[in-house]
Amino acid sequence: MADVLPLVEARLLTALGEPDARAAVTFLGTDRFEVLRFTDGDVVRYATLGMSAQPMSDPAAVLADPVQGPRAELVLSVRGGRADTDKVLRPLAVLAASPQVEGVVVAPGASLDVGEPLWPGAAFTSVLVAEPGGLVEDLELDAPMDPVRFLPLLPMTPNEAAWKRVHGAGALQERWLTHGTDLRDPARGSVPLT
């Protein structure tokens, strides 16, 4: 089996260009996770590298399959210069480590919460996992391995996260669309929920 991470990094570089910064975080009992920063005009993108090294497994499974199972990396896009968003590196690494640490399978429609602001002064403590395939195409791997999916993250305020739990991810995304919410604005407030 080929090492997955060099292929993942190559796909990120092909899609997003050369990173202008990278940071590494290691948590006790886990692999090393990196977060790469890419700047494209006024948009800053943060992508994890390391989450896809192992497939995610069902927390109810007795043994984790070392080959088969969903693989993913996380991508967050924000407008630069409006907040100290570089402090999101550690929260992103925490989210990327959650499949190894907590045994969760991260998939579109899921909510991920870090329990603190994503960056200083942020109104967001959680993110909605969006559908992949727009910004970075899935990376096909040799069978029997599942492809690596690059999952966009959409920051949510606590009120939006609570509303999403009741009404669902699709309803929240529809509300954002209806109100023309700039989901890349790191200083935005909550969308109207009534």
C-alpha positions in Angstrom: 0.0 0.0 0.0 1.3 3.4 -1.0 1.6 6.1 1.7 -1.6 8.2 1.2 -0.4 11.6 2.5 2.1 12.5 -0.3 -0.8 11.9 -2.8 -3.1 14.0 -0.7 -0.6 16.8 -0.4 0.0 16.7 -4.2 -3.8 17.0 -4.8 -4.1 20.0 -2.5 -1.2 21.7 -4.2 -2.6 21.0 -7.7 -6.0 22.5 -6.6 -4.9 25.3 -4.3 -1.4 26.2 -5.3 1.7 26.4 -3.1 1.0 26.8 0.7 2.4 30.0 2.2 2.5 28.5 5.7 2.1 25.1 7.5 1.9 24.0 11.1 2.0 20.6 12.7 0.2 19.3 15.8 0.6 16.0 17.5 -1.8 14.8 20.1 -1.0 12.1 22.6 -1.7 8.7 21.0 -2.4 10.0 17.5 -0.5 10.6 14.3 0.9 14.0 13.4 -1.6 16.4 11.8 -0.6 19.3 9.6 -2.6 22.4 8.6 -1.6 24.1 5.4 -2.5 27.7 4.6 -3.2 28.8 1.1 -3.8 32.5 0.1 -5.8 33.3 -3.1 -6.5 37.0 -3.3 -8.5 38.0 -0.3 -9.5 34.4 0.5 -7.4 32.3 2.9 -7.9 28.5 2.9 -6.8 26.1 5.6 -6.5 22.4 4.7 -5.7 19.6 7.0 -3.1 16.9 6.1 -3.0 13.7 8.1 -6.7 12.9 8.7 -6.8 10.7 5.6 -3.7 8.6 6.6 -6.1 6.1 8.2 -9.7 5.2 7.2 -12.4 6.4 9.6 -14.2 3.4 11.2 -17.6 2.9 12.8 -17.2 3.5 16.5 -19.4 0.4 17.1 -16.9 -1.8 15.2 -14.9 -4.2 17.4 -11.8 -3.8 15.2 -10.9 -0.9 12.9 -10.2 -1.9 9.3 -6.7 -0.6 8.5 -7.5 -0.4 4.7 -11.1 0.1 3.9 -13.4 2.9 5.2 -14.0 6.6 4.4 -11.0 8.9 4.3 -11.2 12.7 4.4 -9.4 16.0 4.9 -11.0 19.3 6.0 -10.9 22.6 4.1 -11.9 26.0 5.6 -12.1 29.1 3.5 -12.4 32.6 5.0 -11.8 36.2 3.9 -8.4 37.3 5.0 -7.5 40.4 7.0 -10.8 40.6 8.9 -9.9 38.5 11.9 -6.9 36.6 13.4 -8.0 33.4 11.6 -4.5 31.9 11.7 -5.4 30.8 15.3 -7.8 28.3 13.7 -4.8 25.9 13.1 -5.1 24.1 16.4 -9.0 23.8 16.3 -8.7 22.4 12.8 -6.1 19.8 13.9 -8.4 18.8 16.8 -11.2 18.3 14.3 -8.9 16.3 12.0 -7.9 14.1 15.0 -11.5 13.4 16.1 -11.8 10.2 14.0 -8.7 8.7 15.7 -9.4 10.2 19.2 -13.2 9.8 19.4 -13.9 7.2 16.8 -16.3 9.5 14.8 -16.9 9.3 11.1 -16.8 12.8 9.6 -19.3 13.1 6.8 -21.3 15.8 5.0 -24.1 17.2 7.1 -22.3 16.6 10.4 -21.6 19.2 13.0 -18.2 19.4 14.6 -17.7 21.5 17.7 -14.5 22.5 19.3 -16.1 24.0 22.4 -14.3 27.4 22.1 -14.1 30.1 19.4 -12.4 28.9 16.2 -10.1 32.0 16.4 -9.9 34.9 18.8 -13.2 36.9 18.9 -15.0 34.5 16.6 -18.7 34.0 16.9 -18.2 30.4 15.8 -17.4 27.3 18.0 -18.5 24.7 15.5 -18.6 24.0 11.8 -21.0 22.3 9.4 -19.4 19.7 7.1 -20.5 20.5 3.5 -20.5 18.3 0.4 -17.1 17.7 -1.2 -16.1 17.9 -4.8 -16.3 21.7 -5.5 -12.9 23.1 -4.6 -10.7 20.0 -4.4 -11.7 16.9 -6.3 -11.8 13.5 -4.5 -8.6 11.6 -4.7 -9.0 8.1 -6.0 -6.8 5.5 -4.3 -5.9 2.0 -5.3 -8.5 -0.6 -4.5 -9.7 -1.6 -2.0 -9.1 1.8 -0.4 -11.9 4.4 -0.4 -11.1 7.7 -2.1 -10.0 10.7 0.0 -12.7 13.4 0.1 -11.9 17.0 0.8 -14.7 18.3 3.0 -15.5 22.0 3.1 -16.2 23.4 6.6 -18.8 26.2 7.1 -18.5 28.0 10.5 -21.7 28.1 12.6 -22.6 30.3 15.5 -24.0 28.5 18.5 -27.6 29.6 17.5 -27.1 28.3 14.0 -25.8 25.0 15.4 -28.8 24.6 17.7 -31.2 25.5 14.9 -29.4 22.9 12.6 -29.9 20.2 15.2 -33.6 20.7 15.1 -34.2 21.5 11.4 -31.2 19.7 9.7 -28.2 20.8 7.6 -30.2 21.3 4.4 -32.6 23.7 6.1 -29.7 25.8 7.6 -27.9 25.9 4.2 -31.1 27.0 2.6 -31.5 29.8 5.2 -27.9 31.0 4.5 -28.7 31.0 0.8 -32.0 32.9 1.2 -30.3 35.6 3.3 -27.2 35.9 1.1 -25.0 35.0 4.0 -21.2 35.4 3.2 -20.0 32.1 4.8 -16.4 33.2 4.3 -16.8 36.3 6.4 -15.0 35.6 9.7 -16.7 38.5 11.4 -20.3 37.7 10.3 -23.2 37.3 12.8 -25.8 34.6 12.9 -28.3 34.4 10.1 -31.9 35.3 11.1 -33.5 32.1 12.3 -37.2 33.1 12.8 
